[in-house]
Every structure is written in structure tokens, then in C-alpha cells.
Amino acid sequence: MKISTLIITTIVLLASGKVSNDPLAEKFDAYCKKVTVCALEVVKDRDIPNEYRKLLMDGIKNKCEAVRLRFQPYAQDPNLVKGAEACVDSLNALNCEQLMHMTEDTKECEDVSQLVEGPK
């Protein structure tokens, strides 16, 4: 599974807001916060019952945590950590419109995917 495919699912789902001394975790926290802002921007003017908004926020939080766990092993592997950081940086560089309509991995995410999974 592509890394950005897994990450992009967080667009409809809240950052857990955990703070870490791990640069990859910090970059990922910034990404989760950005995704949260983007998701909230999409629904801000919609008439959505509060219980559905809460479900959305809980879903984002849970999905961010799941993706964070997916990235944890990369922090332990010096061959992958820089690539994983570059991937998350490339996602953080996108604006909400780009994130919401992303159909392909960024080059940086593609590169780290190839390191993990091998060439396509």
C-alpha cells in the first residue's frame, strides 16, 4: 500500500496532538494538524449535526494515530527515516486543495515507498 494512500485517508478523519522529541513524529504531528484544519474547512459551512462532527473528529484522531504507528518503524531505521521525513515534509508543503484532491504520491513518498516495498 502506498504511504500517501494510507496518509491521505486521514483527510476525512483529528490529530492526536501528541508532542515528541522525534523529528519524524513532530513532522507527522504537523501533518495531522494540517489535515484536521483542511477537513474542518470542508465541513465548516455544512449543516452537520454535532454528533456527526464528533464522529468525524474522533475518526480523524484514530486514523492519525494509526498512520503514526505505521511510520514508527521508519524512525528506527536510518535508511528510511530521512525518506519518511521528506515524504511527510512534501505532504506538509501541499495546500488543502492539493491534499483534498491528491491522486498520486508525492515524489518523496514514492521514493520512500520504493525503499520499503521495492520498485513498482
ChimeraX commands (.cxc) that place a marker at each C-alpha (Angstrom):
marker #1 position 0.00,0.00,0.00 radius 0.5
marker #1 position 1.33,3.42,-0.88 radius 0.5
marker #1 position 2.33,5.54,2.09 radius 0.5
marker #1 position 0.43,8.60,0.90 radius 0.5
marker #1 position -2.62,6.44,0.22 radius 0.5
marker #1 position -2.59,5.44,3.84 radius 0.5
marker #1 position -1.93,9.01,4.95 radius 0.5
marker #1 position -4.48,10.60,2.67 radius 0.5
marker #1 position -7.25,8.64,4.36 radius 0.5
marker #1 position -6.70,10.93,7.32 radius 0.5
marker #1 position -8.18,13.80,5.32 radius 0.5
marker #1 position -11.67,12.72,6.27 radius 0.5
marker #1 position -10.70,11.74,9.72 radius 0.5
marker #1 position -8.08,14.53,14.03 radius 0.5
marker #1 position -4.65,14.99,15.10 radius 0.5
marker #1 position -3.92,13.48,18.46 radius 0.5
marker #1 position -1.71,16.43,19.29 radius 0.5
marker #1 position 1.00,14.36,20.94 radius 0.5
marker #1 position 4.40,16.02,21.23 radius 0.5
marker #1 position 7.62,14.11,20.77 radius 0.5
marker #1 position 11.36,14.68,20.57 radius 0.5
marker #1 position 11.36,12.54,17.45 radius 0.5
marker #1 position 11.67,14.78,14.35 radius 0.5
marker #1 position 9.59,12.39,12.24 radius 0.5
marker #1 position 6.84,12.34,14.88 radius 0.5
marker #1 position 6.93,16.14,15.09 radius 0.5
marker #1 position 6.61,16.46,11.32 radius 0.5
marker #1 position 3.78,13.96,11.35 radius 0.5
marker #1 position 2.01,15.88,14.15 radius 0.5
marker #1 position 2.18,19.00,11.97 radius 0.5
marker #1 position 0.72,16.99,9.08 radius 0.5
marker #1 position -2.15,15.65,11.22 radius 0.5
marker #1 position -2.95,19.15,12.42 radius 0.5
marker #1 position -2.97,20.39,8.83 radius 0.5
marker #1 position -5.25,17.57,7.72 radius 0.5
marker #1 position -7.59,18.39,10.59 radius 0.5
marker #1 position -7.76,22.03,9.53 radius 0.5
marker #1 position -8.38,21.01,5.92 radius 0.5
marker #1 position -11.14,18.55,6.87 radius 0.5
marker #1 position -12.82,21.11,9.10 radius 0.5
marker #1 position -12.61,23.68,6.31 radius 0.5
marker #1 position -14.56,21.34,4.05 radius 0.5
marker #1 position -17.40,20.87,6.53 radius 0.5
marker #1 position -17.45,24.29,8.20 radius 0.5
marker #1 position -20.40,25.69,6.25 radius 0.5
marker #1 position -22.37,22.47,6.14 radius 0.5
marker #1 position -25.29,21.78,8.40 radius 0.5
marker #1 position -23.93,18.71,10.13 radius 0.5
marker #1 position -25.34,17.54,13.47 radius 0.5
marker #1 position -22.91,17.82,16.40 radius 0.5
marker #1 position -22.84,14.05,16.92 radius 0.5
marker #1 position -21.59,13.60,13.33 radius 0.5
marker #1 position -18.97,16.31,13.80 radius 0.5
marker #1 position -17.80,14.47,16.92 radius 0.5
marker #1 position -17.64,11.21,14.96 radius 0.5
marker #1 position -15.61,12.97,12.26 radius 0.5
marker #1 position -13.16,14.37,14.82 radius 0.5
marker #1 position -12.84,11.02,16.62 radius 0.5
marker #1 position -12.26,9.31,13.27 radius 0.5
marker #1 position -9.53,11.77,12.29 radius 0.5
marker #1 position -7.83,11.28,15.65 radius 0.5
marker #1 position -7.94,7.48,15.37 radius 0.5
marker #1 position -6.74,7.45,11.77 radius 0.5
marker #1 position -3.87,9.83,12.50 radius 0.5
marker #1 position -2.77,7.58,15.33 radius 0.5
marker #1 position -2.91,4.52,13.09 radius 0.5
marker #1 position -0.81,6.22,10.43 radius 0.5
marker #1 position 1.62,7.50,13.09 radius 0.5
marker #1 position 2.10,3.90,14.21 radius 0.5
marker #1 position 2.74,2.94,10.58 radius 0.5
marker #1 position 5.60,5.46,10.48 radius 0.5
marker #1 position 7.18,4.47,13.81 radius 0.5
marker #1 position 9.42,1.72,12.41 radius 0.5
marker #1 position 10.94,4.21,9.97 radius 0.5
marker #1 position 12.30,6.26,12.88 radius 0.5
marker #1 position 14.29,3.19,13.94 radius 0.5
marker #1 position 15.86,2.61,10.52 radius 0.5
marker #1 position 18.44,5.22,9.47 radius 0.5
marker #1 position 17.97,4.17,5.84 radius 0.5
marker #1 position 14.27,5.07,5.99 radius 0.5
marker #1 position 13.96,7.94,8.46 radius 0.5
marker #1 position 15.24,10.65,6.10 radius 0.5
marker #1 position 12.98,9.42,3.31 radius 0.5
marker #1 position 9.99,9.26,5.64 radius 0.5
marker #1 position 10.72,12.80,6.86 radius 0.5
marker #1 position 10.98,14.00,3.25 radius 0.5
marker #1 position 7.66,12.31,2.45 radius 0.5
marker #1 position 5.85,13.98,5.35 radius 0.5
marker #1 position 7.55,17.32,4.53 radius 0.5
marker #1 position 6.29,17.05,0.96 radius 0.5
marker #1 position 2.75,16.45,2.22 radius 0.5
marker #1 position 3.04,19.37,4.65 radius 0.5
marker #1 position 4.07,21.59,1.75 radius 0.5
marker #1 position 0.77,20.97,-0.04 radius 0.5
marker #1 position -2.18,23.29,0.45 radius 0.5
marker #1 position -5.61,21.99,1.48 radius 0.5
marker #1 position -6.89,21.96,-2.08 radius 0.5
marker #1 position -3.93,19.82,-3.19 radius 0.5
marker #1 position -4.31,17.46,-0.22 radius 0.5
marker #1 position -8.01,17.02,-0.78 radius 0.5
marker #1 position -7.58,16.16,-4.45 radius 0.5
marker #1 position -4.37,14.16,-4.31 radius 0.5
marker #1 position -4.49,11.16,-6.61 radius 0.5
marker #1 position -0.81,10.19,-6.66 radius 0.5
marker #1 position 2.05,10.03,-4.21 radius 0.5
marker #1 position 4.44,12.92,-4.00 radius 0.5
marker #1 position 7.85,12.08,-5.44 radius 0.5
marker #1 position 9.27,11.91,-1.91 radius 0.5
marker #1 position 6.59,9.47,-0.75 radius 0.5
marker #1 position 7.08,7.40,-3.87 radius 0.5
marker #1 position 10.82,7.26,-3.15 radius 0.5
marker #1 position 10.34,6.00,0.42 radius 0.5
marker #1 position 7.69,3.54,-0.74 radius 0.5
marker #1 position 10.22,2.08,-3.16 radius 0.5
marker #1 position 12.73,1.73,-0.33 radius 0.5
marker #1 position 10.18,-0.13,1.78 radius 0.5
marker #1 position 8.34,-2.15,-0.86 radius 0.5
marker #1 position 10.81,-2.25,-3.72 radius 0.5
marker #1 position 10.37,-0.80,-7.22 radius 0.5
marker #1 position 6.98,-0.99,-8.93 radius 0.5
marker link #1:1,2 radius 0.2
marker link #1:2,3 radius 0.2
marker link #1:3,4 radius 0.2
marker link #1:4,5 radius 0.2
marker link #1:5,6 radius 0.2
marker link #1:6,7 radius 0.2
marker link #1:7,8 radius 0.2
marker link #1:8,9 radius 0.2
marker link #1:9,10 radius 0.2
marker link #1:10,11 radius 0.2
marker link #1:11,12 radius 0.2
marker link #1:12,13 radius 0.2
marker link #1:14,15 radius 0.2
marker link #1:15,16 radius 0.2
marker link #1:16,17 radius 0.2
marker link #1:17,18 radius 0.2
marker link #1:18,19 radius 0.2
marker link #1:19,20 radius 0.2
marker link #1:20,21 radius 0.2
marker link #1:21,22 radius 0.2
marker link #1:22,23 radius 0.2
marker link #1:23,24 radius 0.2
marker link #1:24,25 radius 0.2
marker link #1:25,26 radius 0.2
marker link #1:26,27 radius 0.2
marker link #1:27,28 radius 0.2
marker link #1:28,29 radius 0.2
marker link #1:29,30 radius 0.2
marker link #1:30,31 radius 0.2
marker link #1:31,32 radius 0.2
marker link #1:32,33 radius 0.2
marker link #1:33,34 radius 0.2
marker link #1:34,35 radius 0.2
marker link #1:35,36 radius 0.2
marker link #1:36,37 radius 0.2
marker link #1:37,38 radius 0.2
marker link #1:38,39 radius 0.2
marker link #1:39,40 radius 0.2
marker link #1:40,41 radius 0.2
marker link #1:41,42 radius 0.2
marker link #1:42,43 radius 0.2
marker link #1:43,44 radius 0.2
marker link #1:44,45 radius 0.2
marker link #1:45,46 radius 0.2
marker link #1:46,47 radius 0.2
marker link #1:47,48 radius 0.2
marker link #1:48,49 radius 0.2
marker link #1:49,50 radius 0.2
marker link #1:50,51 radius 0.2
marker link #1:51,52 radius 0.2
marker link #1:52,53 radius 0.2
marker link #1:53,54 radius 0.2
marker link #1:54,55 radius 0.2
marker link #1:55,56 radius 0.2
marker link #1:56,57 radius 0.2
marker link #1:57,58 radius 0.2
marker link #1:58,59 radius 0.2
marker link #1:59,60 radius 0.2
marker link #1:60,61 radius 0.2
marker link #1:61,62 radius 0.2
marker link #1:62,63 radius 0.2
marker link #1:63,64 radius 0.2
marker link #1:64,65 radius 0.2
marker link #1:65,66 radius 0.2
marker link #1:66,67 radius 0.2
marker link #1:67,68 radius 0.2
marker link #1:68,69 radius 0.2
marker link #1:69,70 radius 0.2
marker link #1:70,71 radius 0.2
marker link #1:71,72 radius 0.2
marker link #1:72,73 radius 0.2
marker link #1:73,74 radius 0.2
marker link #1:74,75 radius 0.2
marker link #1:75,76 radius 0.2
marker link #1:76,77 radius 0.2
marker link #1:77,78 radius 0.2
marker link #1:78,79 radius 0.2
marker link #1:79,80 radius 0.2
marker link #1:80,81 radius 0.2
marker link #1:81,82 radius 0.2
marker link #1:82,83 radius 0.2
marker link #1:83,84 radius 0.2
marker link #1:84,85 radius 0.2
marker link #1:85,86 radius 0.2
marker link #1:86,87 radius 0.2
marker link #1:87,88 radius 0.2
marker link #1:88,89 radius 0.2
marker link #1:89,90 radius 0.2
marker link #1:90,91 radius 0.2
marker link #1:91,92 radius 0.2
marker link #1:92,93 radius 0.2
marker link #1:93,94 radius 0.2
marker link #1:94,95 radius 0.2
marker link #1:95,96 radius 0.2
marker link #1:96,97 radius 0.2
marker link #1:97,98 radius 0.2
marker link #1:98,99 radius 0.2
marker link #1:99,100 radius 0.2
marker link #1:100,101 radius 0.2
marker link #1:101,102 radius 0.2
marker link #1:102,103 radius 0.2
marker link #1:103,104 radius 0.2
marker link #1:104,105 radius 0.2
marker link #1:105,106 radius 0.2
marker link #1:106,107 radius 0.2
marker link #1:107,108 radius 0.2
marker link #1:108,109 radius 0.2
marker link #1:109,110 radius 0.2
marker link #1:110,111 radius 0.2
marker link #1:111,112 radius 0.2
marker link #1:112,113 radius 0.2
marker link #1:113,114 radius 0.2
marker link #1:114,115 radius 0.2
marker link #1:115,116 radius 0.2
marker link #1:116,117 radius 0.2
marker link #1:117,118 radius 0.2
marker link #1:118,119 radius 0.2
marker link #1:119,120 radius 0.2
view
